[in-house]
């Protein structure tokens, strides 16, 4: 599922994000959503979130599992 709409992303969901340092390469990092950091209902580059794993911050590229 697409990570550009805030309503699609739930706390605890398993997502693939791109970290700021990986934006040029497009390398994805997988983890569970701890916090939603983007307040607007959508964002063209993906909703910014913080992951439970290591408090990493990046933009959601894909929602893997909505659990």
ZIMOWO-V786909 format. One record per pair of residues at least 12 apart in sequence whose C-alpha atoms are under 10 Angstrom apart, sorted by the first residue. I is the first residue (numbers start at 1). J is the second residue. D is the distance in whole Angstrom. If there is no record, write none. Layout:
# ZIMOWO-V786909
I,J,D
I,J,D
This chain:
# ZIMOWO-V786909
1,15,9
1,61,9
1,62,6
1,63,5
1,64,7
1,65,9
1,66,9
2,15,10
2,46,8
2,47,10
2,60,8
2,61,7
2,62,5
2,63,6
2,64,9
3,15,8
3,16,9
3,17,9
3,42,9
3,43,9
3,44,9
3,45,9
3,46,5
3,47,6
3,48,9
3,59,8
3,60,5
3,61,5
3,62,5
3,63,6
3,64,10
4,41,9
4,42,5
4,43,5
4,44,6
4,45,7
4,46,4
4,47,6
4,48,9
4,59,9
4,60,7
4,61,8
4,62,9
4,63,10
5,40,9
5,41,6
5,42,4
5,43,7
5,44,9
5,46,7
5,47,7
5,60,10
6,36,8
6,37,10
6,38,8
6,39,8
6,40,7
6,41,5
6,42,6
6,43,8
6,46,9
6,47,6
6,48,9
6,49,10
6,60,10
7,41,7
7,42,8
7,47,10
8,41,10
8,42,10
8,47,10
8,63,8
8,66,8
9,33,8
9,35,10
9,36,8
9,47,8
9,49,9
9,60,9
9,62,10
9,63,7
9,65,10
9,66,7
10,32,9
10,33,7
10,34,9
10,35,9
10,36,8
10,63,10
10,65,10
10,66,7
10,67,8
11,32,8
11,33,5
11,34,6
11,35,6
11,36,8
11,49,10
11,50,10
11,51,9
11,52,10
11,66,9
11,67,9
12,31,9
12,32,5
12,33,5
12,34,6
12,35,9
12,51,9
12,52,8
12,65,9
12,66,8
12,67,7
13,31,8
13,32,5
13,33,6
13,34,9
13,51,10
13,63,7
13,64,8
13,65,6
13,66,5
13,67,5
14,30,7
14,31,6
14,32,4
14,33,7
14,51,9
14,62,9
14,63,6
14,64,5
14,65,5
14,66,6
14,67,7
15,28,9
15,29,8
15,30,6
15,31,6
15,32,6
15,33,7
15,49,10
15,51,9
15,59,10
15,60,7
15,61,8
15,62,6
15,63,4
15,64,5
15,65,7
15,66,8
16,28,6
16,29,5
16,30,4
16,31,7
16,32,9
16,33,10
16,51,10
16,58,9
16,59,8
16,60,6
16,61,6
16,62,5
16,63,6
16,64,7
16,65,10
17,29,5
17,30,6
17,31,8
17,32,10
17,33,10
17,46,9
17,47,9
17,48,9
17,49,8
17,50,9
17,51,9
17,56,9
17,57,8
17,58,6
17,59,5
17,60,4
17,61,5
17,62,7
17,63,9
18,30,9
18,45,10
18,46,9
18,48,9
18,56,10
18,57,8
18,58,5
18,59,6
18,60,7
18,61,7
18,62,10
19,48,10
19,56,8
19,57,6
19,58,4
19,59,7
19,60,9
20,56,10
20,57,8
20,58,6
20,59,8
21,58,9
22,58,9
23,58,9
23,59,10
26,61,10
28,58,9
28,59,10
28,60,9
28,61,8
28,62,9
29,51,10
29,56,9
29,57,10
29,58,9
29,59,10
29,60,9
29,61,10
30,51,9
30,53,9
30,60,10
30,62,9
30,63,10
30,64,9
31,50,9
31,51,6
31,52,7
31,53,6
31,54,9
31,55,10
31,56,9
31,64,9
32,49,9
32,50,8
32,51,5
32,52,6
32,53,7
32,63,10
32,64,10
32,65,9
32,66,10
32,67,10
33,49,7
33,50,6
33,51,5
33,52,6
33,53,9
33,55,9
33,56,10
33,57,10
33,60,10
33,66,10
34,49,7
34,50,5
34,51,5
34,52,5
34,53,9
34,55,8
34,56,10
34,57,10
35,48,9
35,49,6
35,50,5
35,51,7
35,52,8
35,55,9
35,57,9
36,48,6
36,49,5
36,50,7
36,51,9
36,57,10
36,59,10
37,49,5
37,50,7
37,57,9
37,58,9
37,59,9
38,59,9
43,59,9
43,60,10
45,59,7
45,60,8
45,61,8
46,58,9
46,59,5
46,60,5
46,61,6
46,62,9
47,59,5
47,60,5
47,61,8
48,60,6
48,61,10
